[in-house]
Amino acid sequence: MYIVIGSFGPEPLVGHGVVVEPMTEICPPVFYFGTPVVLVTTLNADGSSNISPLSSAWALDNRYVLGFGNDGHALANLRRHPELVINLPAAHQVEAVEAIAPTTGSSPVPAHKRSSYRHVADKWSLGGFTPQTSLDVAPARIADCPVQLEARLVQEVRIADGAAAAVEVAITRTHVHARILSSTPNRIDTNRWRPLYYTFRHYFAQGERVGVNFRAPLLDGPTVAS
């Protein structure tokens, strides 16, 4: 068995069963090594629901941590009304996601975004999304997304010298399209669920299964999410 570790040599070195790969230090402009795309719906001041695509999202237990720009419309909405829905699109919905990606609900558009973004009040029509009433929170769910997580704000932490915020939310209710459910109650069949991923500003579908965590067969069998 080979162990891959790093060095700064020009060529790989082999010895004692260890492959030492050459390494180069870089300064990447972004650190999106691979995260799911989420569409966050928040409540506008007029009672309508705004959609914001995010690529900074991760979960632990029933909590999600989301990354927002400090001057973004979604974060302003959350500060005023601390409820949201985290909608997870499938890979085939990439064109709808990208259609609303260069838009913002903020008017006027923040100065640093004006070269790349435009204001759109109705992102639902632009992306071809269908609103559906939530049960616990005010913002609408995106009915087209296979997974929809109603949630409430727990805390906000300013990061990047105040330019961004990490927002912790608590999931209150989970909605899932029946076609991706497993026969095991409360589990998603990972053979049917095809989430959309974001890696270095490129979109990807989930690839082939390459392994199973040691807990999965004990709890659910190898084909469903733990």
Secondary structure, 3 states (H helix, E strand, C coil): CCEEEEECCCCCEEECCEEEEECCCCCCCCCCCCEECEEEEEECCCCCEEEEEECCEEEECCEEEEEEECCCHHHHHHHHCCEEEEEECEHHHHHHHHHHCCEECCCCCCHHHCCCCEECCCHHHHHCCCEECCCCCCCCEECCCCEEEEEEEEEEEEEHHHCEEEEEEEEEEEEECHHHECCCCCCEECCCCCEEEEECCEEEECCCCCCCCCCHHHHCCCCECC
